[in-house]
Amino acid sequence: MLLALLVLAALSAKPAAASAERATGGSEPHHSHALTVWAVNFRGTLRCTATFEDRVLEPGRPISMSLAVTNLTDEPKHVGSHGYLEIRAPDGTLLWISDGVIGPGELTRQLGPHQTKEIHPGATTRVRWSGPLEIRPVCTEVGRLRMPSVALDVAVPEPPTSEAEAIAASVAYPGSPWQVCPPGPTGEAATGSFDTPDGFPLPPLSLRCWADVRHEAGFDVVSLHLVSPSDLPDFAIPDATSPEEAFFEGGALPGEGNALASRWTFVVTADGARPVLSQVRSRTVGEEEPRLYLLQNGAWSTHALLSCGYELYGVIQTGRILSLDWITACSGVGAPASRKVLLSA
């Protein structure tokens, strides 16, 4: 049974190509920074337009883009209601697809004759790769239309002085659970005990924490990892190229009892650390009611999930929210987890 809960989206402020086409599209600068690209579908009935606000992207900052679809005919048309970005390295290597729709997708909506409507551009992606980047906007359900790619540079700031500094800056994020188990100067594992942020009387989480660092031009990308209980066999949520991979790649958590794994990724420069992606996996067993803790802007909040006995998969594409499923609220005794819960924003 798959139960998709867009819990985090409700709790926080909202943030395939065919072979033929009538026009290959074009581009024109709107002003000194913005860049607009467009394409028309094979039948000449719909035009998709994407506008990028900045020609030079900042590491750790969002890619600002708007999407709109125009009906070029005298008849109403139905179009998809969202889009996304494909981000590639100059050699064509896929880095990230920002499409956050998991499952059957969104319903179409009607466009009146010659009407233009903005569509949701997908979850905001924060820059975590060196430039230049080849970025192609995608308008979903606008048949047989392939948008042009744009090449955007990425600024080169001053990097942190060392891996140890980069890891420490990431761990220092206010409220971070990694502060009870800070990884060593090159990411070595450490253990610690984390009490409920609100003092609720539940057993603490025993944590094993470590980090890995990727060096980019002018910044480091630090991924903080943790598992609970601290003696859980080796498991790490892997890097991913799409939200769907970020949900499920890497296989199941080891064992059969309560377990938790998290990966929180930061872009770090000499000026500090910015979260850019967070991922979580958990499994609970038992009949009790678990508690979900969310860390946002340095403050923790508490939310309820369903009764224990589920597997949770979570992805926050901006990294601005960290979720911790307090697995010690569940007894760990009972039937294996039989439900899946998806958390996304």
C-alpha positions, -999 to 999 in steps of 0.1 A, spaced: 0 0 0 15 33 -10 3 63 10 17 96 -5 15 124 21 28 158 9 32 167 46 61 190 44 47 210 15 17 218 36 37 227 67 60 252 50 56 280 26 55 269 -10 84 273 -25 97 128 -224 107 146 -254 94 136 -289 113 136 -321 95 163 -342 87 199 -336 75 228 -357 100 253 -343 133 247 -326 127 278 -304 148 308 -298 162 330 -271 164 367 -263 176 388 -233 148 406 -215 172 428 -197 208 427 -186 204 396 -166 172 377 -175 172 351 -203 141 338 -221 139 307 -242 108 293 -260 96 265 -283 64 257 -302 50 222 -305 48 203 -338 12 213 -345 19 250 -339 -8 252 -313 11 258 -281 42 277 -271 62 272 -239 83 301 -226 109 299 -198 126 329 -182 157 326 -161 163 356 -139 201 353 -136 227 344 -162 253 337 -135 241 313 -107 253 315 -71 264 283 -53 239 274 -27 213 297 -41 181 288 -60 178 287 -98 151 313 -104 129 304 -134 93 310 -145 74 289 -170 43 299 -191 23 282 -218 5 301 -245 -24 288 -266 -17 300 -302 -51 289 -316 -87 301 -316 -99 270 -297 -94 260 -260 -66 236 -252 -57 214 -223 -21 215 -210 -1 202 -181 1 223 -149 37 219 -140 72 217 -154 108 211 -142 145 215 -151 170 190 -165 205 201 -154 236 187 -171 274 191 -170 290 205 -202 299 169 -212 262 159 -211 263 141 -178 229 144 -160 233 161 -127 197 166 -115 161 165 -127 139 188 -105 106 171 -112 90 165 -79 59 147 -91 59 111 -79 31 88 -92 4 96 -117 12 133 -120 -10 164 -120 -42 170 -138 -43 191 -170 -60 224 -171 -77 244 -199 -62 273 -218 -86 297 -236 -79 309 -271 -47 329 -273 -44 328 -235 -12 326 -216 -9 310 -181 20 304 -158 26 268 -148 44 255 -117 81 253 -125 87 224 -101 106 224 -69 133 250 -65 168 236 -71 197 250 -52 230 252 -71 255 226 -59 277 221 -90 305 241 -107 296 258 -140 289 262 -167 256 242 -165 235 232 -194 199 237 -182 168 226 -202 133 236 -190 106 210 -195 69 218 -200 50 186 -192 21 174 -212 27 199 -240 30 173 -267 60 169 -290 78 200 -278 114 201 -267 127 233 -252 162 247 -260 189 244 -233 206 274 -218 242 276 -207 245 294 -174 278 301 -156 282 295 -118 300 321 -97 333 311 -81 334 324 -46 361 319 -20 362 283 -7 365 272 29 401 268 40 399 230 47 376 200 47 375 203 85 362 239 83 336 229 57 323 200 78 323 221 110 304 249 92 277 224 81 274 208 116 271 243 131 237 248 115 213 258 144 196 228 159 215 202 139 215 167 154 251 163 141 262 186 169 259 156 194 281 134 171 303 158 150 323 139 123 360 141 124 381 166 104 380 144 72 345 130 79 353 102 103 323 86 121 314 96 156 285 85 179 262 104 202 228 106 219 201 131 208 173 140 231 138 151 218 141 187 208 110 196 228 118 176 259 90 151 253 96 119 274 108 95 247 141 75 247 168 95 229 181 86 194 215 69 195 233 82 164 263 73 143 273 103 122 299 109 94 305 132 64 318 132 29 331 163 10 331 170 -27 353 199 -39 339 222 -65 352 255 -81 351 280 -52 330 259 -28 327 225 -11 296 202 -11 293 185 23 270 156 29 263 149 65 251 113 72 236 97 102 220 64 112 200 53 142 205 32 162 242 38 163 250 1 159 229 -2 127 249 -20 100 265 2 74 240 21 53 242 55 36 216 73 15 234 78 -19 236 108 -41 209 110 -67 200 127 -100 163 131 -95 138 132 -66 126 97 -74 162 84 -70 166 105 -39 135 88 -24 144 52 -32 180 47 -45 202 26 -22 178 -1 -13 161 -9 20 174 -1 55 192 -31 69 175 -54 94 138 -56 103 134 -34 134 132 4 139 158 22 119 166 57 106 190 72 81 194 108 70 216 127 45 218 165 47 238 183 20 253 217 22 272 241 -1 300 257 19 321 287 10 343 309 32 312 328 41 293 299 56 272 268 48 238 267 31 216 236 30 207 225 -5 191 190 -2 178 167 26 169 131 25 155 107 51 146 70 54 130 53 83 113 21 93 91 17 124 76 -15 139 48 -17 165 14 -2 172 23 31 190 20 66 176 54 80 164 65 117 164 80 135 134 103 164 142 110 190 116 140 215 117 134 246 97 153 279 101 169 267 132 137 258 150 122 224 157 85 216 154 66 184 161 40 166 139 21 134 140 23 105 115 2 74 113 6 45 137 40 27 137 44 0 111 56 19 80 86 28 59 91 65 54 109 81 24 115 119 24 131 144 1 133 182 5 147 196 -27 158 229 -11 173 213 19 156 239 41 138 213 62 154 184 80 130 157 92 137 132 120 113 103 125 116 96 162 118 58 159 122 52 196 85 61 200 78 27 185 83 -5 204 100 -24 176 78 -54 183 52 -66 159 46 -73 122 71 -60 96 64 -25 83 37 -28 57 30 8 45 50 34 27 49 71 35 64 98 12 74 132 25 83 158 -1 86 196 -7 
